[in-house]
Amino acid sequence: MCKHILNAQVSIRAPCCTQWFDCSECHAETQSHPLARTTDMTFICKKCKKAFRKDMTAYEESDEYCPHCDNHYVIEAKTPQAAIGIEGEDARIDARLLRDQRIRSDPSRTLLRQEISERLG
């Protein structure tokens, strides 16, 4: 599995070392040489596990699909994104992080009103 492209549909054979990689960044991390460029590329489909070749000089829209299983492998890459989340107990055990929108809260219990009443009081 590639940690750079989460939805990689094919593995690509590097022409320089004849090893299989999911992306050029995976090659750069594991190899000491630069990735060689070529117009004839060899792929392995991750869906049907069969290899195929494509000539990149005569690449057409129909070449975006695996010739064996018609898996669309030219798609927008999903890369890992940082996310902020809340960690807490299971809501069935401790439901303090949940708020029921149907219950109207007491407006006098807001932080702003408490702060104002403390200043005036």
N, C-alpha and C positions, 0 to 999 in steps of 0.2 A: 504494500500500500504506500502511496506517495503522501508525504506530509505537506507538500506544497500545493498540489492540486487534488482536492478531495474527491472529485467525480471523474477521475481519469478513466477513459473508456478503452484505451489501448496502451500497450507498452511499445517503446520504440527501440530498435536495435541500433546502438551507436556504431557508426562505420569505422571509428578509430580503434576500438578495443573489442568489438563484436559482442558486447554484453548488453543486456536488456535493462532499460530504465523507463520510468514513467514520465520523467521530464528532464530538461537540461540541468536544472538545479540539483537533482538527485545525482546526475553524472558528475557535476562539479564537486559535490561533497565527498564522493567516494573515490574519485580518480585524481591522479596528479597531473594529467595532461589535459589540454583543452579539447573540447568536443569538435570533431572534424565535421565540416559542412559537406553535404552531398545533395544531389537532386533525385537520386533513387533511394527511397526510404523503405525499410521493412518494418512492419507492424505485427503485433499479436493482439487480436481482439480479446478483451477480458470477459466477454459474454460467452463466446463459443470456443475460445482458446485455440483458434486457428490463425496461422500466419498468412500474411499477404503483402505484396509489394505495390508501391505507388510511384509513378514518375511525376515528380513535383513540377516539371516544366510544362506538362500538359494536364494540369489539375483542373477538374470541372466540378460542378455542384454535385453530380452523381457520385463522385469519388469520396464524398463525406460519409459514406455508408460502408460497412463491412461487406465484402462480396459474398461471404458465406451465410451470414445470418441477418443482414440488413440492419445491424445495430448502428445508430447514428453516433459516430464517435467525434465529430467536430461540433462541439457544444461549448457554451460559455463556461469557463473554468470557475469552480467554486474554491476559493482560497480560505484558509483559516482566518477568522476575524476575532478580535478580542471582544469579550462580552462581559457586562456587569450583571450580576444576578444576586439574589437574596438566598442565603443558605439558612435554613431553619429546620425545626422539627417537622415531622410528618403532621400534616394538617389534621389528621384524625386523632393525634395525641395532643398537640398544642396548636390551637387555632388563633392565637393572638396576632399572627401576621395576616390573617384574612379579615376582610371587612365586608359586611353585608350591606350592599347598596340600598336595600329595601328599608332598612331601619334608619330613621332620621336621627342624626346626632344632635345633642344639646349644643346650641351655638355658644353658650356661656362657658363651655369646656375647651375652647380653642386656646392655643398658646398665646395668640395675640391678645385676646380678651383678658387672660390671666395676667399677662405682663402689664397691661394698662391698668387693671384694677389694683395691682401691687404698687404701681407708681402713684396712683391717686389716693390709695388707702393709707 
